[in-house]
């Protein structure tokens, strides 16, 4: 299986402060890679660097065979890369429908953008019922659904997803994880998932990538990390 995302010796940080230190990983097309590790490991910085929000200080990123160095954020979106940051990132003053339309504003095929919006409503029935409600009127789970739905409107090939279960009820978090697995299996979506809920992430992931102090310390099949108590204790502390 070919890699949709190839990261080689990637380094970046904030001003003079280095965070990522020569990170290397591959994510095959149609799979979920769960990036795990303690707070401060560099997980969010990795997603921000891959999505163009931070400029790398070294290394290389290839996406769908193309070098991403210097590519503006808006062009990354047009190439099929979507980023859902921690905190959900919706526009609270806009309605559900207006937020979803934002996700497809750049698309030239308006008919397909409308179809994509209808598909999001089918995926997330609570959003369909509340399409006229403002973002600030939604529950935490509904806001996460909206943030994810807005990213899916663009029909991405690669979804960068930061802490989707944060603050959600376990049932809602499980539903979102199951949806990600289904989108990968049925639609060929590729996901790089940052998640503190290790068990939840490993239950749907194909690959587990463990980070510590800005470096990848382990990359292994998720099932191996999930089922091997010695590995979990050594690298994840439980």
Buried (B, 14 or more C-beta within 10 A) or exposed (E): EEBBBBBBEBBBBEEEEBBBBEBBBBBBBBBBBBBBBEEEBBBBBBBBBBBBBBEBBEBBBBBBEEEBEEBEEEEBBBBBBBBBBBEBBBBEEBBBBBBBBBBBEEBEEEEEBBEBBEBBBEBBEBBBEBBEBBBEEBEEBBBBBBBBBBBBBBBBBBBBBBBBBBEBEEEBBBBBBEBBBEBBEEEEBBBBBBBBBBEBBBBBBBBBBBBBEBBBEBBBEBBEBBEEEEBBEEBBEE
